[in-house]
């Protein structure tokens, strides 16, 4: 009889588990909340390979970001009317820049990268065209590249650098804090020498 009671006990646990899951689902539906989970992986293996190659190509002073919301980088011009601004913002909603090259010091956008797709549908092509038009209006270069199994870093560096050079840009390396300190000290010294009551005047008055 012991195996029979064991089976009854296990069956009871299964039923209780099913009821608990049903109650959780009902509670979730009642509150309008949808549970979420993390995407795995966030980037495909080829996309991660490209990101590493692009970062190596642009070198120090720049940072490559992936899957950046277009609306966080681009916005309608402030001079246009309210209706056009709303329409322009709506056109960017849900759009994504596959990769974005920024200045490492302040994340100023320098170049967007779109990954070419062999079998892109009509809706996908329309979304790509909208992003390309927005980048063109904003003076943000957009480069279309295909994912590969391996990359020639020199060629990729030339492609990205040429694109970055066409931006309305600040192609500056990360500032050197020592150089800034030296420049500040020289400026302070020059200002002190020009003041009428500066160190030179004081010494002359003591003679």
Secondary structure, 3 states (H helix, E strand, C coil): CHHHHHHHHHHHHHHHHHHHHHHHHHHHHHHCCCCCCCCCCCCCHHHHHHHHHHHHHHCCCEEEEEEEEHHHCCCCCCCCCHHHHHHHHHHHCCCEEEEEEEECCCCCEEEEEEECCCCCCHHHHHHHHHHHHHHHHHCCEEEEECCCCCCCHHHHHHHHHHHHCCCCCCCCCCCCHHHHHHHHHHHHHHHHHHCCCCHHHHHHHHC
